[in-house]
Amino acid sequence: MGLQNCTVAVVGATGAVGREALGILEQRGVPAARVRCFASARSAGVTLPYAGSSVRVSEIGEGVWKGVDVAVFCATSGVSKQFGPGAVRAGTWVVDNSSAFRMDPATPLVVPEVNPEALRDREGPALIANPNCSTIIMLMGLNPLRVRFGVEGVVVSTYQAVSGAGAAAMDELSRLAADALAGRAGEPKVFIEPCAFNVFSHNSAVDPANGLNVEESKLIHETHKIWNDRNVRITPTCIRVPVYRAHSESCAVTLRNPASETEVRAAFDGAPGVSIIDDRAGNVFPTPLKAAGGDDVLIGRIRPDPAHTLDDSGRSRHWCLWICGDQLRKGAAQNAIQIAEMVWRN
Ligand SMILES: NC(=O)c1ccc[n+]([C@@H]2O[C@H](COP(=O)([O-])OP(=O)(O)OC[C@H]3O[C@@H](n4cnc5c(N)ncnc54)[C@H](OP(=O)(O)O)[C@@H]3O)[C@@H](O)[C@H]2O)c1
């Protein structure tokens, strides 16, 4: 159902995800008069462009929910914990982009194309969690295979855009790239490593006990929750690359049942929210630049894993994929607004 008659608040409207959310609401035809923008006291009074006019940013507070039907939270986990439950009590549906409630057993964690059943018959208002960006993009690529053949496990390596760390990280890439090209030694502030002309292990904290960083743990635990399957084996390595927006992921997937290449490719026919770019002759495949700004997650390099032989019928359980998706859109704002469209009943 459309959001045109819904009053929508964007919390964290000045950030990378918040601005993207405003752009999507504008594309969906939500009039400026029905959009409320909130951020911290730092941004109170700032105006943001919207649908040929502008919307004013107010400081978030407890008493702002009157008349707000849906709030899309795009700020910190702390802000979601502080204001999310109060918004629900005031009668507002909340879709939360932060990690604050994702693993709460009572909170649905939803990718609309993957587990819409998590929202079925749900009475509201309630808080719905939007998954981690890398998780959404990986599951958009793997879910069509899971539906047809089952998925036993995946080895996934990510190539994550700096904008996954927010607007300040995009500024840091511009600044450090300019410094490097001018022969100056720039100082990183957002990341501990220089992000220009460099790749490095994901900036989230590493668990000293198991060596996984937080992003890798999210890929595992959120996938288990969304697929409602704790047996799927996930081997993640999460890496930052000097790309402004759109994450890429190399996946080596083990299916439960063997499939031929024709069958694997057919699994993506008509799958919502994905497009195939897989031109072996031209060496043309998905890239983050092709995914940036688009709604679809792009899939290519579909091939049998050469470490395993095909069976006599030409089938294998072991397949490789290359996936690119705009993590500010499908990995965050767009997925959240799709959820808002599902829960909002006019
Ligand atoms: N970036 C991604 O690709 C991505 C993907 C999935 C999920 N997420 C999640 O989405 C959320 C936003 O990420 P982002 O990348 O957009 O970050 P960002 O660019 O740093 O923006 C953060 C936003 O939160 C607001 N904010 C910070 N502290 C606040 C406070 N105390 N009260 C009210 N507002 C406050 C900021 O407002 P001010 O301008 O006033 O500081 C800003 O609008 C995070 O929870 C992040 O984990 C991000």
PDBQT file of the ligand as one rigid body, heavy atoms in Angstrom, charges set to zero:
ROOT
HETATM    1  N1  LIG A 401      25.152   3.770   6.181  1.00  0.00    +0.000 N 
HETATM    2  C1  LIG A 401      24.664   2.564   5.864  1.00  0.00    +0.000 C 
HETATM    3  O1  LIG A 401      24.941   2.003   4.782  1.00  0.00    +0.000 OA
HETATM    4  C2  LIG A 401      23.746   1.855   6.795  1.00  0.00    +0.000 A 
HETATM    5  C3  LIG A 401      23.167   0.652   6.371  1.00  0.00    +0.000 A 
HETATM    6  C4  LIG A 401      22.298  -0.020   7.228  1.00  0.00    +0.000 A 
HETATM    7  C5  LIG A 401      22.026   0.521   8.475  1.00  0.00    +0.000 A 
HETATM    8  N2  LIG A 401      22.615   1.692   8.852  1.00  0.00    +0.000 N 
HETATM    9  C6  LIG A 401      22.273   2.237  10.160  1.00  0.00    +0.000 C 
HETATM   10  O2  LIG A 401      21.494   3.408   9.931  1.00  0.00    +0.000 OA
HETATM   11  C7  LIG A 401      21.751   4.366  10.950  1.00  0.00    +0.000 C 
HETATM   12  C8  LIG A 401      22.197   5.674  10.314  1.00  0.00    +0.000 C 
HETATM   13  O3  LIG A 401      23.420   5.465   9.651  1.00  0.00    +0.000 OA
HETATM   14  P1  LIG A 401      24.079   6.576   8.692  1.00  0.00    +0.000 P 
HETATM   15  O4  LIG A 401      25.108   5.862   7.931  1.00  0.00    +0.000 OA
HETATM   16  O5  LIG A 401      23.036   7.350   7.961  1.00  0.00    +0.000 OA
HETATM   17  O6  LIG A 401      24.805   7.533   9.762  1.00  0.00    +0.000 OA
HETATM   18  P2  LIG A 401      25.179   9.085   9.640  1.00  0.00    +0.000 P 
HETATM   19  O7  LIG A 401      25.381   9.487   8.235  1.00  0.00    +0.000 OA
HETATM   20  O8  LIG A 401      26.296   9.271  10.585  1.00  0.00    +0.000 OA
HETATM   21  O9  LIG A 401      23.882   9.839  10.195  1.00  0.00    +0.000 OA
HETATM   22  C9  LIG A 401      23.497   9.743  11.540  1.00  0.00    +0.000 C 
HETATM   23  C10 LIG A 401      22.192  10.484  11.762  1.00  0.00    +0.000 C 
HETATM   24  O10 LIG A 401      21.796  10.278  13.116  1.00  0.00    +0.000 OA
HETATM   25  C11 LIG A 401      21.549  11.537  13.712  1.00  0.00    +0.000 C 
HETATM   26  N3  LIG A 401      21.880  11.506  15.130  1.00  0.00    +0.000 N 
HETATM   27  C12 LIG A 401      23.070  11.186  15.698  1.00  0.00    +0.000 A 
HETATM   28  N4  LIG A 401      22.972  11.313  17.047  1.00  0.00    +0.000 NA
HETATM   29  C13 LIG A 401      21.720  11.726  17.309  1.00  0.00    +0.000 A 
HETATM   30  C14 LIG A 401      21.025  12.056  18.502  1.00  0.00    +0.000 A 
HETATM   31  N5  LIG A 401      21.597  11.961  19.708  1.00  0.00    +0.000 N 
HETATM   32  N6  LIG A 401      19.734  12.447  18.411  1.00  0.00    +0.000 NA
HETATM   33  C15 LIG A 401      19.116  12.521  17.206  1.00  0.00    +0.000 A 
HETATM   34  N7  LIG A 401      19.729  12.241  16.036  1.00  0.00    +0.000 NA
HETATM   35  C16 LIG A 401      21.020  11.836  16.088  1.00  0.00    +0.000 A 
HETATM   36  C17 LIG A 401      22.460  12.494  12.974  1.00  0.00    +0.000 C 
HETATM   37  O11 LIG A 401      21.947  13.803  13.147  1.00  0.00    +0.000 OA
HETATM   38  P3  LIG A 401      22.893  15.100  13.247  1.00  0.00    +0.000 P 
HETATM   39  O12 LIG A 401      23.067  15.588  11.838  1.00  0.00    +0.000 OA
HETATM   40  O13 LIG A 401      22.084  16.058  14.058  1.00  0.00    +0.000 OA
HETATM   41  O14 LIG A 401      24.180  14.690  13.898  1.00  0.00    +0.000 OA
HETATM   42  C18 LIG A 401      22.300  11.980  11.552  1.00  0.00    +0.000 C 
HETATM   43  O15 LIG A 401      21.104  12.474  10.987  1.00  0.00    +0.000 OA
HETATM   44  C19 LIG A 401      22.806   3.729  11.891  1.00  0.00    +0.000 C 
HETATM   45  O16 LIG A 401      22.145   3.102  12.960  1.00  0.00    +0.000 OA
HETATM   46  C20 LIG A 401      23.456   2.705  10.993  1.00  0.00    +0.000 C 
HETATM   47  O17 LIG A 401      24.017   1.640  11.722  1.00  0.00    +0.000 OA
HETATM   48  C21 LIG A 401      23.461   2.366   8.048  1.00  0.00    +0.000 A 
ENDROOT
TORSDOF 0
